[in-house]
């Protein structure tokens, strides 16, 4: 049975491990433990999914609680996918910030998943990764 918890003090090592096991590690700085630690330390809301104590899923969000919640990482161990864990982590994240719009950028492999569970796809997101790109 999967248990869910708000876990603000999640271990950076556990977080890194679930990122790798979910394939999200391909797009995260998993070789930089200081950066992974900062990602955990600076999150507004972390909700975990555990199977008998083992971390199998995590929702890591940044939020102002009343207007927007950016779900920065939704990671579920590949061995636990398709069991509803991701959907439950999203539901619990939204439950903690009910007035805020939940926003996320989908991993390429998950683009079709989110509309399937009732989220609205939008094409108005913009990224700025390097300040020198700003004109």
N, C-alpha and C positions, 0 to 999 in steps of 0.2 A: 504494500500500500504506500502510495506517495504522500508525503507530508509537505506542507507549504508553510513558509515562515518569512516574516520580514526580518532581514538579517543585515543590519548596517555594518557589522564588523566581519563580513565575509573575508576569508583568507585569500589573499591575492594568488597564492599557489593553486588553491581549489578553483578559483575563477579562471585562471589560465588553463587548467586541465579541462574544464568543461567547454571552454572556447575551442580547444583543440578537438575534443571528442564530438563537437557539434559541427565541425568544419568552418565555424565562424573565425577560427584562428587564422585562416588563410588571409583574412582582411583585418587582423588586429595585430598590435605590436607585441606578440607573445615572446619575442626574444629580448624584450626590455622589461624586466621585472619591476623596475622603479616606475615605469610608465603604467604598467598593469596595476600596481599598488595605488598610484594616483587616481586611476580610473575608478577603483573601488572606493577610495577615501573621499573622493569628490562627488560621488553619486548622491542624489537626493533620496532615492528609494531603491533598495535592493530586495527582491523577493526571490527565495530559493525554493527548489523542488528537490526533495531528498528521498531516496529509497533506503530505508534502514540506516540512515545517517550518511549515506554516500550522496554527494551532490550530483544530480542528474540534469538539473535545469536551473536557469537563472534569468531574471528580468532585472536589468540595470537601467534606471531612469533618472533623468534630470527634470525637475519640475518646479513651477512656482505654485502649484496646487490648485489654483483657481482659473487659470487661462490655458496653459499648455503643459503637457507632459511629453517629453521627448524620450521615447523608449529606445535608448541607444543600443542596447544589446538584449536580444532574446535568443538564448542559446539552450538547446536541449541535446543531450548526448544522443548520437545517432541510434544507439541501441534502445533508446526510450522514445524515439519519435513515433508519431501516429498513434499515440495513446491519449491524446488530449492534454498533455502537459503544457505545451506552448500556449494553447488556447486558455487554459486555466491561469497561467502566469499573466497573460494579457488581461484577463478578467479581474484578477486580484490587483493588478497595477491600476486599472481603471477604477476599481472600487475604492482604492486609497486616495484617488484624486478625482472624485465624481464630477466636479464642475469643469475640469480641464479637458480640452481636446487631446486625445492621445495621438501622437505623431511618431511614425517610424519610417526608416529607409529599409526596404527589403533587400536581403541578400539575393543575388541572382537566382539561386535555386528555389527561393521561397516566394517569388513574385506572384505565382498563382495561388498560393496558400491563403494569403490574407483576404482577398475578396471572397474566397470560399467560406471563411468564418464570419463574414459580415462587415469587414472593413471596406472603406471606400478608397479606390485607387485615384490618385491625382497626378497630374503631370506638371505641377507648378513648383517643384522643388529646385533650388539652386544651391550649388556648392562653391565655396571659396577655400581652397586648401593652402594657398600660398599668398601672402599679402602682396607680393610683387606682381601677382596677376591682376590686381585691382587697378583699373585705368582711371 
